[in-house]
Amino acid sequence: MPTSLTASTVTGAAARAVTASVPGQLDMSLDVTPDAVSSVRRIVAAHLELWGPPMNTLMERAELAVSELLTNVHDHTPPDRHGRRPAKLLVQRLPGGLCVNVRDTDPRRPAAQHPTADDESGRGLLLLQAIADDYGVSPHPAGKDVWVNLLIAHCEPADGRPESGWSVR
């Protein structure tokens, strides 16, 4: 049975979230804000550390994936009628790896950008493609799921470049 920990909105709180965790799975519902992104990244790192080897070897890539996925929600998902950008994060242990999934309320698929060297943004999806062993977008009646799978024995493509395009499940 999952243990639920609830954090309510408090002055100075970095995130408003509901979290459920069982060994090998972290499930969070949150309002995505810039402060929430860094707090959630630390929560994910703490869970991977608790899950121990070999999951903790994925910590850096998982933190980066969480940051990019939640930042994309903040930057590209329209706020709801209350001005919030709700999302659900599921981090789940897989045989040989980890799946990081973010569900948001916007049905639009992420669009890869082609930033120049001088652009200060637009690299999020390219970065996800570079660190993920598999990634994609799955439509959902309430929006979409954007997910990345991270394998423990991660190998770079022979040509050093990430695959192009997103798969759809």
Secondary structure, DSSP 4 states (H G I P E B T S, - for coil): -PEEEEE---TT-S--EEEEEETTEEEEEEE--HHHHHHHHHHHHHHHHHH-TTGGGGHHHHHHHHHHHHHHHHHHSPP-TTS--EEEEEEEEETTEEEEEEEES--SPP------TT-SS--HHHHHHHH-SEEEEEEETTEEEEEEEEETT----TTS-PPPS-EE-
